[in-house]
Amino acid sequence: MAIRGYVLVETEVGRTDSVRNAIRALKSKSATITSVDSVTGPFDVIVQLAAEDLDSLAKIITDDLQLLEGVQRTTTCLSLNL
């Protein structure tokens, strides 16, 4: 069963559009980016991801998303099927 997660991204001031576009352009073998949205509030971009397991989900976050220029901080929320 696939794991879904939401990554809440805080960007540097004035970098929201470039970060959003860079995330949309990411290609990863470990996970699929299913949506990328700019939002209002304490976060600037919300990314929805899907992966086969937690390690694969973590890999795209730590190896790709967090290293993009303009990303200050990420918060990851896992989707639960209770």
ABEGO torsion letter per residue (X at the ends): XBBBBBBBBBBBBGAAAAAAAAAAABBBAABBBABBBBBBEABABBBBBBBABAAAAAAAAAAAAAABBGBABBBBBBBBBX
